[in-house]
Amino acid sequence: MEIVNQKVLRRDNTLLSITHLTQLLHYATGFGGFVVPLIVWLSSRKTVEGMDEHGKAIINFQLSLLLYIIISVPAILLLGLGILGLIGVGILGFVLPIVNAVKAANGESPSLFLTIPFI
């Protein structure tokens, strides 16, 4: 019996950490925090162990942040509560990628705090 197409997943915690940290490109470019992790996830999800789990967590987190921003903008007219929402989204969008990068470097699952599972 012959084995055909045997795929061996490699363990690369550094790439997982870098993928989480690329979310911070939002603060430098304004749009790279969604596009770059998406490209890294799609290109290496079948070759790196844990990339599918971490990539889905990143995309779900970015889509959740986008939804929270869309909800917060009209809420500014409602007694200014949207400003607090935008501040919270800014803090959460900066802190959680760093926390998840440390977890990925240690080989742990990502934190899904306030993340809506879209994918």
Secondary structure by P-SEA (a helix, b strand, c coil): ccccbbbbbbbbaaaaaaaaacccccccccccccaaaaaaaaaccccccaaaaaaaaaaaaaaaaaaaaaaaaaaccccaaaaaaaaaaaaaaccaaaaaaaaaaabbbbbbccccccc
